């Protein structure tokens, strides 16, 4: 047992923080007590004195790319790695994400068919450090003249409803829990591509039907309004970007707010605008597209949120100019661009994160019976959410009742 006392508790619900203490038994929260309700018993418990720091749920990344090569520890130009190097890089990225306070991650697609499945197995069995993981397989894009749309690899996937069904079924059989489709293209990499649909409605309906049969979740890269509409109608659980959603698409998202999540992926947009590329590397078209995306999302995201759509943090980290480890920047960007308060942004990355993980009844909140995935923060992130971008302010990181990073001076 561990008793964490003298802390300011942000429980993940959006309610105001309160002074209190938390008792942990095994890997779960046994009791949460507010100051003035009577101190919890110390008998048989190891006591951690919080010294007035903030205790909050672990962060949850809703658009993770653990196989994207670049991290704050090592920038890798390009996206192509040898299989052995890719596996070690993914393992490193998993540890880095946990180092930065993200105790759970929902994959937004991988560069390997089964690597994330094996990565999850290693993490779950204690073979290596990393977040709780919803693993994905390789992102699916159909054959086209522009097959290198997102990652530089040639697509080998077939056309038609049966081919799409086969892909979803195979991903499920390989152990993936989330299956990613590029419903529309990406203008940052090919001008105008964000308005191009890459699948027919028949193909996407087949994907939805097979996903239900195979008990996996569908994730969609969707910029175009029609891509968003097809994603909702065909049973996609998570839609990234949604940049050009029109009134009809917005209405569909609002009507499906209990079944669908939206992650605007603001991190990659801001990183593109901030990037200072080396001589000879022209990002002017990417920056121009990012300006348009940011302008549209500044209007769209508050509207969706006002209508009850669940907006998630997760910004396409893993590229050289947007490396894994900077993920908490999304929370600051939600406040800067989307009319969130710091507490609102924290709810997105905790309570709503637990829901996207399919564990909303046991993850993402500090409540009795919930999993003990916790952060101890030097400072108050409900006032300054940018504190979470500083590793030195993460005094302790606990996952599943055990410290990944123990507070200074604590002996386990």
Secondary structure, DSSP 8 states (H G I E B T S, - for coil): -EEEEEEEEE-SSSS--EEEEEEEETTEEEEEEETTS-----TT-EEEE-TT-EEEE-EEEEEE-TTS--BSS---SSS---HHHHHHHHHHHHHHHHHTTEEEEEE--BSSSSHHHHHHHHHHTTSS---EEE-B-B-B----TTTTSSSS-------SHHHHHHHHHHHHHHT-SEEEEE-B--TTTSTTGGG-B-S-HHHHHHHHHHHHHHT-EEEEEE-SHHHHHHHHHTT-SEEEE-TT--HHHHHHHHHTTTT-EEE--HHHHHHHHH----TT---HHHHHHHHHHHHHHHHHHHHHHHTT-EE-------BTTB-BT-TTHHHHHHHHHH---HHHHHHHHTHHHHHHTT-TTTSSS--TTSB--EEEESS-TTT-GGGGG-GGGEEEEEETTEEEE--TT---
